[in-house]
Structure formats: C-alpha cells, structure tokens
Amino acid sequence: MKVTEHLAKAQHLLISFEIIPPKRGASLETLDGVVAELAQFHPPFIDVTSRAAEPLSHEIGTTDKRMRKSPGTLGICVLIKHKYGIDAVPHVLCQGFTREETEDFLLELSYCGVENILALRGDELGYEKTLRDGKTRNASACELVHQIQDLKRGRYLHEQGRALDFCVGVAGYPEKHLKAVDLATDIYYTKQKADAGAEYIVTQMFFDNSTFFGYVQKCREAGITLPIIPGIKILTRKEQAGVLEKTFHCRIPEELSNSLGKAREKGEVEHIGREWAVRQVKELSAYGVPAVHFYVMLNAAPVSTVMEGLKEEGVVRY
C-alpha cells in the first residue's frame, strides 16, 4: 500500500521507522533482528537509506577509486516487504548517481513490488561524478521528482515503456536545510517539489515541537497541502546532542541540554532521551499529525522503550 493510502486510512497515530543498511560485507542478520523488533509495533512502512560510492583515497593516476560503503538498499526493501509484510520506502538520491542509474534502480524496485520512494538530493560527496557516454544527472530533488513523474507516465530516458506506479515522498526541514539562505527560501524549494508531484513530506529530526508547528504553518501559508510527517530521534548518549546539532543543524532546547548536562550515568541519559521523545510524540499527536517517523539507524532498543511509554500514555496501539 502507498504511504498516502496508509495516512488516509489511519484510525490512530501511525508510527514509522527509518533504518540504515549495514556496512559493506557485514551480515544482514543484525539488520534482520532490528526489523523483527520493529515489526512488533506494526509500522505501516519502514524507510531504508541509501548512499552513493565514496572516494577510498585520492585519485591515483587515471583511476579514481570509489566504493559504496553501505550497499543493499534494494535487498533490504525486498526483505521488509516480502518477509515481514511491511511496506518499504527506499531512499533514492541525486548525488552520486546518474539519471540512467536512477531509472534502472526504480525499474528494479517496481519489479520487486516496492510502491513508495523518498526522493532526496543526498549529502555532498566532495567530488563530481564523471559523466560519460551522454549520461546526465539530477541536480536537485525537484528534478528527481520530475524524472519519477515521467516514469509514472511511461516516459523513460531513451524510450517509451511500462508506466511505473510510485508514491513519492520528499524531505522537509523545520530549521531549514543547511544550504538554504533562510527558512522562507527552503520552503520555496519544498513547494517546487510538491508542485513537481511529491505526495508527502517527512521532516528532518527536531527536538523542539514549536519549531515543527511553525514550519507546518509556514508551509500551509505557502500553499503546500501535502501531509507532513515529523521526524524524531531518541537521544541515548550525551555526545549525540552536539553531533546532531553540528551534523544536522537541529537545535537542542535549553531544557533538554541542561538535563543531559546534569546526567552522570548512561542510564540517566537514556531515561532523559526516552522521556523527551515520549513527550514530543504525545504533543505531536495532540496537534493532529498523521504519523511520527523515528530515525532508528541499527538500534531498535531505544524505540522499544519509547513505544512502551507511548502505549502506557495511550498514544499508540500495537
């Protein structure tokens, strides 16, 4: 089922998750265990991140050595969908991939019965992928959404073909994308993605709900009517706060920062992170969001404790 169909049919708050593929050469057993633990909460869908090849070293002679450190997005999506019966949402990137590679990936996803994708520009790679034989690249998520819409009409890059049927999500940034001049500019580009054919938005993580509420209001004022799903991260270590602020440019509220600063043991930090996430989700649910999206990585244990707290509060059912 498509993400938008899940949202439309929901009778209560939906909880979805996002995981990352294991490192190159690692076993899928660990990830399978994570998915199995998440499956007990009956998520409507699980996102699977993707990453382009990265330089292993500086260019040597005429050969630029690159390798994908976390391959397997397609296989993991098949596992989630066909072993656990949960809809998978693979991330499809502009950075590091040609439009031809993107078309091939989308065709493979379609063959495997995957109906949902999240279209993203992707992280800066520090190099420009060499284009050969007339191949092209998407410069933005908006261009990627346009390519997907062409495929939905059966317009392939070099031929006509079977129309593909995808539900397309895009990212939103309540505290603006790090490359955007300001939030208004960021929302302008989000509106372009919506106009290009995006059907829902999942936000970057945030820790202050008022930031999200303000973002939704500004999106609506800009004419963006898509469902907006808030993204939540559960803090489990003190150092995460600084890393997340630096890496994802999400502000840690003073109240949360002070609580973390006073914690002396790992268990205290985990309790603070759990209670903060429960409080966030409870408030977001009261606000009327259709779903909440947890950034899990490869550790489902914090999610399990938060879900228990939400069940005790009567916010979720599973």
Protein Blocks (a to p, Z undefined) as FASTA:
>chain_A
ZZklmmmmpcbdcdddddddddehiafklmmmmmmmmmmnopabdcddddddddfbdceh
jbccdddfbghklmmmmmmmmmnopacdddddfehpafklmmmmmmmmmmnopabdcdde
bjaehiacddeehiacdfbfklmmmmmmmmmnopafkbccddddddddddddfkopfkbm
blmlmmmmmmmmmmnopabdcddddfbfklmmmmmmmmmmnopabdcdddddddfbfklm
mmmmmmnopacdfklmmmmmmpmbfklmmmmmmmmmmmmmmmmmmnopabdcddekjafk
lmmmmmmmmmmnomacZZ
